[in-house]
Amino acid sequence: MTDKHTFQTRLLHNDHKFDRQTGAVSVPIQQASTFHQKDFDQPGDYDYARSGNPTREALEDTIASLESGTKGFAFASGMAAISTSFMLLSKGDHVVISEDVYGGTFRMIYNVLHRFGIEHTFVNMTDLHEVASAIQPNTKVLYIETPSNPLLNITDIKAVVKLAKANNCLTFVDNTFMTPSLQRPLELGADLVLHSATKFIAGHSDVVAGLAATNRSDLAEELGFLQNSFGSILGAHDCWLVMRGLKTLDCRLKQSSESAEQIASFLSNHSLVDEVYYPGFTSHPGSSTHAYQSSGAGAVLSFRLKNEADVRNLSQKLELPVFAVSLGAVESILSYPAKMSHASMPEEERLKRGITDGLLRLSVGLESPDDLIRDLEKGLQYVGARRNLSRMVSN
């Protein structure tokens, strides 16, 4: 893939824009689980699909190039990518990690890694002094999620990378919310970038997938070994679905981001909404950092209502957003972190991170923003009516 073209063009015109053998303008789905070997002393490029598959290789090459990396990896899910990357660590190692990470990542760190003797410290990754203070002699990885899920906190990637390098640590970045369309952590010095490709990259709520990319040959070799050893690879057909979704990533994300800005502005001016979390606002504490390391605010925002009753009333009245887990799809998805993405997090830990019972996360899709705003207005009117009724009954 050449670098002379813009990102938008490179999504379509890359090394896998057509099949070299047939000229087909769609990467072939090689469904084979095993490959004929002409000579056991000189095996071909592929032998067993867990170790390598042409369709998966096309996706892995593509994500590596889009992230300015040299090697990519496709996994069965975002958590498979994240979990496998943590297996680069050994007993006695220590991880410093954003305190408000995705609930699945929290679960992996909190409930699994300690069983293997891998230590961790959760920190406010927006506070560089706190990050620096948490680094120990056995710290091997600083793990960033920016914007964070679900409060959209922003971490200064370059600054954390500088801390990591000074302490001989690696920097891992979960880039799910931004995708390489808006943010490329490897260009900012990170060692490994991770994605739940289920979200914006695939973009159609029809595949579960994870991706990773690095520009370090040593990490690529180790991660490739782990991918083959654990076998949590992405199947050929799912790889094809992700590649199909990638072709429209830029235009999808652009439209959804523009709509998200309008919706965030509407919600921030509504009397029933206590707070809106959106990095596109200049009032957001991380807006200036986000602006220099990303090229857009993205299509995800969160907002806080008073309590769980408000959330229940709003979700029951809305017609357009799907009320579900996940994000980054063509349809808008409204999620309730306390009972969905962060349900596995102990309540004390969840509340400490600001994930209250009134918090909602909205991933904006491709619907008309005017229609979405009208739907939200109608739902919030219902919330207000239910609040008034509750006050009348209590009096």
MARPAMAR-730041 format. One line per 8 residues: number of its first residue (from 1); for each residue x, y, z of C-alpha. Coordinates in Angstrom, 3 decimals, always signed. Example, Ala and Ser with C-alpha at 12.3 -4.5 7.8 and 13.67 -1.06 7.14 Angstrom:
REM residues 2
1 = +12.300 -4.500 +7.800; +13.670 -1.060 +7.140
//
This chain:
REM residues 395
1 = +0.000 +0.000 +0.000; +1.367 +3.420 -0.908; +1.442 +6.326 +1.540; +0.871 +8.961 -1.144; -2.900 +8.562 -0.933; -5.168 +9.741 +1.869; -6.491 +7.306 +4.465; -9.934 +7.378 +2.856
9 = -8.518 +6.212 -0.473; -6.187 +3.648 +1.090; -9.183 +1.853 +2.601; -10.131 +0.856 -0.948; -6.860 +0.914 -2.856; -4.368 -1.259 -1.025; -2.376 -4.421 -1.572; -5.577 -6.466 -1.463
17 = -7.808 -4.342 -3.713; -8.147 -7.317 -6.047; -7.152 -10.966 -6.151; -3.833 -11.354 -8.002; -4.793 -14.732 -9.433; -8.289 -14.018 -10.765; -8.660 -10.246 -10.735; -11.706 -10.510 -8.432
25 = -12.291 -7.185 -6.651; -13.157 -8.964 -3.411; -10.640 -10.962 -1.390; -11.445 -14.685 -1.791; -12.696 -16.547 +1.263; -10.287 -19.439 +1.721; -12.391 -21.695 +3.918; -9.836 -24.539 +3.960
33 = -8.627 -25.813 +7.323; -5.519 -27.460 +5.881; -3.298 -27.026 +2.825; -1.617 -29.566 +0.549; +2.163 -29.796 +0.991; +4.180 -30.725 -2.120; +7.303 -31.462 -0.093; +7.548 -32.007 +3.668
41 = +11.056 -30.575 +3.654; +9.859 -27.382 +1.999; +6.295 -26.665 +3.131; +4.313 -23.945 +1.427; +3.252 -20.605 +2.875; +0.263 -22.230 +4.586; -0.114 -25.577 +6.291; -2.903 -25.384 +8.892
49 = -5.459 -22.560 +9.118; -4.781 -21.840 +12.797; -1.228 -20.930 +11.847; -2.106 -18.995 +8.718; -4.880 -18.420 +6.207; -4.774 -16.257 +3.048; -8.005 -14.431 +3.883; -6.911 -13.720 +7.435
57 = -3.505 -12.643 +6.191; -5.136 -10.093 +3.882; -6.981 -8.529 +6.830; -3.876 -8.626 +9.026; -1.782 -6.939 +6.333; -4.451 -4.292 +5.864; -4.848 -3.336 +9.533; -1.063 -3.228 +9.960
65 = -0.746 -0.809 +7.061; -3.673 +1.381 +8.163; -2.185 +1.644 +11.658; +1.300 +2.425 +10.278; +2.530 -0.911 +11.609; +4.510 -3.717 +10.084; +2.527 -6.704 +11.329; -1.147 -7.251 +12.103
73 = -3.120 -9.994 +13.834; -6.782 -10.993 +13.614; -8.433 -12.634 +16.612; -11.799 -14.170 +17.403; -12.856 -11.112 +19.443; -11.567 -7.881 +20.866; -11.065 -9.587 +24.208; -9.144 -12.382 +22.505
81 = -6.759 -9.756 +21.103; -6.418 -8.028 +24.483; -6.052 -11.255 +26.473; -3.440 -12.629 +24.092; -1.463 -9.398 +24.310; -1.406 -9.708 +28.098; +0.141 -13.144 +27.666; +3.294 -11.339 +26.553
89 = +3.775 -10.858 +30.304; +5.225 -13.355 +32.764; +4.767 -14.212 +36.414; +5.991 -11.374 +38.586; +5.398 -8.670 +35.968; +3.295 -5.602 +36.692; +0.817 -3.620 +34.558; -0.283 -0.005 +34.985
97 = -3.717 +0.377 +33.436; -6.384 +3.037 +32.936; -8.871 +2.787 +35.773; -11.920 +3.305 +33.527; -11.264 +0.640 +30.915; -13.848 -1.509 +29.195; -15.453 -3.939 +31.629; -14.098 -7.010 +29.847
105 = -10.559 -5.682 +30.125; -11.141 -4.948 +33.815; -12.393 -8.498 +34.297; -9.353 -9.960 +32.578; -6.970 -7.905 +34.713; -8.866 -8.150 +38.002; -10.054 -11.751 +37.926; -7.638 -13.618 +35.671
113 = -4.137 -12.175 +35.439; -3.503 -12.253 +39.181; -3.963 -16.056 +39.057; -0.831 -16.148 +36.895; +1.133 -13.960 +39.279; +0.849 -10.831 +37.139; +0.287 -7.711 +39.243; -1.643 -4.596 +38.286
121 = -2.375 -1.032 +39.370; -5.366 +0.922 +38.122; -4.667 +4.640 +37.756; -6.228 +7.807 +36.458; -4.277 +7.732 +33.223; -5.080 +11.401 +32.560; -2.890 +12.290 +35.557; +0.721 +11.768 +34.452
129 = +2.024 +12.158 +37.999; -0.243 +9.320 +39.122; +0.933 +7.182 +36.212; +4.592 +7.850 +36.984; +4.066 +7.128 +40.688; +2.461 +3.760 +39.887; +5.413 +2.479 +37.850; +7.397 -0.139 +39.744
137 = +10.687 -1.910 +38.995; +8.697 -4.882 +37.630; +6.287 -2.806 +35.510; +6.327 -4.060 +31.931; +3.249 -2.482 +30.309; +1.375 +0.813 +30.486; -2.097 +0.099 +29.112; -4.121 +2.976 +27.672
145 = -7.705 +3.227 +26.502; -8.387 +6.624 +24.973; -11.067 +7.824 +24.757; -11.971 +5.593 +27.676; -15.103 +3.504 +27.944; -17.621 +4.796 +28.957; -16.603 +8.231 +30.327; -14.557 +9.335 +27.302
153 = -11.545 +10.381 +29.365; -8.515 +11.310 +27.278; -4.979 +10.080 +27.876; -1.968 +11.850 +26.383; -0.491 +8.980 +24.394; +2.849 +10.653 +23.644; +3.360 +11.622 +27.281; +2.631 +8.108 +28.553
161 = +4.892 +6.634 +25.859; +7.673 +8.912 +27.096; +7.168 +7.619 +30.647; +7.115 +4.046 +29.374; +10.349 +4.374 +27.423; +12.087 +6.033 +30.374; +11.174 +3.011 +32.493; +11.771 +0.331 +29.858
169 = +8.058 -0.463 +29.553; +5.780 -1.203 +26.618; +2.744 +0.911 +25.754; -0.464 -0.812 +24.642; -3.368 +1.304 +23.333; -6.967 +0.220 +22.863; -7.976 +2.251 +19.783; -11.498 +0.851 +19.393
177 = -13.402 +4.133 +19.722; -11.222 +6.078 +17.280; -10.021 +3.454 +14.770; -7.040 +4.310 +12.550; -9.351 +6.670 +10.673; -9.131 +9.188 +13.539; -6.150 +8.128 +15.667; -2.987 +6.121 +15.019
185 = -1.201 +5.331 +18.302; +1.807 +3.647 +16.662; +2.640 +6.968 +15.010; +2.599 +8.507 +18.505; +5.141 +5.984 +19.791; +2.943 +3.186 +21.152; +4.220 -0.381 +20.789; +0.942 -2.225 +20.253
193 = -2.498 -1.059 +19.165; -5.633 -3.102 +19.842; -9.185 -3.069 +18.484; -12.502 -4.652 +19.041; -13.137 -4.810 +15.293; -16.695 -5.849 +16.148; -17.324 -2.136 +16.570; -16.586 +0.659 +14.057
201 = -14.131 -1.267 +11.889; -16.619 -3.975 +10.865; -19.472 -1.614 +11.628; -22.602 -3.652 +10.887; -23.357 -5.662 +14.053; -22.797 -8.896 +12.161; -19.355 -10.111 +13.222; -17.288 -10.460 +16.406
209 = -13.594 -9.793 +15.821; -10.409 -8.420 +17.347; -7.334 -6.874 +15.747; -3.830 -5.947 +16.836; -0.956 -4.204 +15.082; +2.645 -3.410 +15.934; +5.722 -1.931 +14.266; +8.163 -3.890 +16.425
217 = +9.530 -7.118 +14.978; +10.163 -8.623 +18.424; +6.586 -8.061 +19.549; +5.289 -9.324 +16.224; +7.216 -12.575 +16.603; +6.064 -13.106 +20.186; +2.441 -12.221 +19.479; +2.408 -14.434 +16.403
225 = +3.647 -17.330 +18.540; +0.916 -16.690 +21.119; -1.781 -16.342 +18.478; -0.823 -19.726 +17.058; -0.434 -21.307 +20.505; -3.803 -20.136 +21.878; -5.557 -20.540 +18.557; -8.069 -17.770 +19.105
233 = -7.944 -16.767 +15.457; -10.611 -15.114 +13.330; -12.310 -17.390 +10.816; -11.985 -16.749 +7.088; -15.557 -15.640 +6.503; -15.465 -13.255 +9.470; -12.197 -11.823 +8.149; -13.952 -11.141 +4.862
241 = -16.822 -9.405 +6.678; -14.374 -7.163 +8.542; -12.601 -6.261 +5.295; -15.914 -5.414 +3.684; -16.752 -3.156 +6.623; -13.344 -1.468 +6.456; -14.078 -0.161 +2.959; -16.734 +2.212 +4.282
249 = -15.125 +3.001 +7.652; -14.117 +6.563 +6.872; -17.435 +7.737 +5.462; -19.425 +5.933 +8.177; -17.350 +7.386 +10.977; -17.411 +10.858 +9.451; -21.208 +10.984 +9.258; -21.702 +9.395 +12.675
257 = -19.214 +11.807 +14.258; -20.993 +14.837 +12.775; -24.298 +13.543 +14.134; -22.759 +12.810 +17.539; -21.648 +16.440 +17.863; -25.189 +17.671 +17.226; -26.691 +15.188 +19.670; -24.105 +15.962 +22.356
265 = -24.945 +19.663 +22.034; -28.659 +18.936 +22.324; -28.192 +16.795 +25.429; -25.855 +19.286 +27.105; -28.590 +21.932 +26.908; -31.366 +19.712 +28.237; -32.525 +20.338 +31.799; -32.990 +16.647 +32.605
273 = -29.430 +15.694 +31.620; -26.956 +16.185 +34.465; -23.763 +15.828 +32.434; -22.547 +14.983 +28.932; -19.181 +13.324 +28.255; -17.912 +14.131 +24.776; -14.310 +14.954 +23.802; -15.474 +17.318 +21.078
281 = -16.533 +19.909 +23.666; -13.863 +22.506 +24.467; -15.079 +22.234 +28.059; -14.004 +18.583 +28.147; -10.832 +18.408 +30.299; -9.042 +16.341 +27.664; -10.208 +18.218 +24.572; -6.898 +19.903 +23.756
289 = -4.963 +16.642 +24.158; -7.490 +14.777 +22.052; -7.350 +17.452 +19.352; -3.595 +17.090 +18.814; -3.490 +13.288 +18.814; -6.746 +12.593 +16.960; -8.437 +14.047 +13.907; -11.992 +13.959 +15.261
297 = -14.113 +13.541 +18.371; -15.626 +10.246 +17.268; -19.190 +8.960 +17.323; -19.555 +7.920 +20.966; -20.798 +10.053 +23.833; -22.118 +9.369 +27.314; -24.626 +11.284 +29.386; -25.867 +11.097 +32.934
305 = -29.451 +11.080 +34.121; -30.516 +11.184 +37.751; -30.924 +7.475 +38.488; -31.813 +4.017 +37.220; -35.512 +4.883 +37.051; -34.751 +7.644 +34.548; -32.696 +5.237 +32.466; -35.498 +2.687 +32.472
313 = -38.101 +5.257 +31.454; -35.968 +6.702 +28.672; -35.015 +3.322 +27.221; -38.633 +2.203 +27.147; -39.780 +5.280 +25.259; -37.065 +5.591 +22.600; -37.836 +4.162 +19.170; -34.660 +4.612 +17.105
321 = -31.528 +3.548 +19.033; -31.134 -0.139 +19.717; -30.910 -0.641 +23.477; -28.082 -3.145 +23.559; -24.454 -3.887 +24.317; -21.732 -2.983 +21.805; -21.216 +0.152 +19.730; -19.853 +1.396 +16.422
329 = -22.609 +0.115 +14.147; -24.645 +1.630 +11.324; -27.573 +1.764 +13.726; -27.349 +3.900 +16.877; -26.870 +1.849 +20.021; -27.817 +3.045 +23.499; -26.098 +1.126 +26.290; -26.406 +1.069 +30.058
337 = -22.836 +0.493 +31.328; -23.846 -0.360 +34.899; -25.812 -3.387 +33.678; -24.111 -4.063 +30.343; -20.474 -3.320 +29.459; -19.377 -2.911 +33.099; -21.771 -5.324 +34.773; -18.851 -7.554 +35.823
345 = -17.217 -4.689 +37.704; -17.977 -4.674 +41.450; -20.385 -1.865 +42.324; -17.858 -0.147 +44.573; -15.268 -0.103 +41.791; -17.829 +1.005 +39.232; -19.094 +3.935 +41.296; -15.549 +4.960 +42.177
353 = -14.947 +5.375 +38.446; -18.049 +7.498 +37.940; -20.078 +4.763 +36.260; -23.277 +5.554 +38.122; -26.757 +4.048 +37.854; -27.850 +6.999 +35.728; -25.076 +6.825 +33.129; -25.889 +5.991 +29.508
361 = -23.559 +5.568 +26.527; -24.740 +6.398 +23.032; -22.974 +5.192 +19.909; -24.373 +7.292 +17.083; -25.150 +5.511 +13.831; -26.164 +6.645 +10.360; -29.714 +7.759 +11.054; -30.676 +11.388 +10.513
369 = -29.432 +13.363 +13.534; -32.669 +15.347 +13.457; -34.674 +12.133 +13.818; -32.461 +10.962 +16.665; -32.768 +14.279 +18.488; -36.557 +14.246 +18.136; -36.614 +10.709 +19.502; -34.413 +11.676 +22.453
377 = -36.537 +14.758 +23.133; -39.673 +12.630 +23.227; -37.989 +10.127 +25.545; -36.721 +12.820 +27.892; -40.182 +14.407 +28.009; -41.443 +11.041 +29.218; -38.674 +10.924 +31.837; -39.770 +14.362 +33.068
385 = -43.404 +13.316 +33.208; -42.549 +10.207 +35.219; -40.434 +12.291 +37.621; -43.352 +14.685 +38.179; -45.748 +11.816 +38.735; -43.387 +10.261 +41.260; -43.150 +13.551 +43.167; -46.933 +13.907 +43.211
393 = -47.374 +10.379 +44.542; -44.727 +10.888 +47.234; -46.396 +14.132 +48.362
//
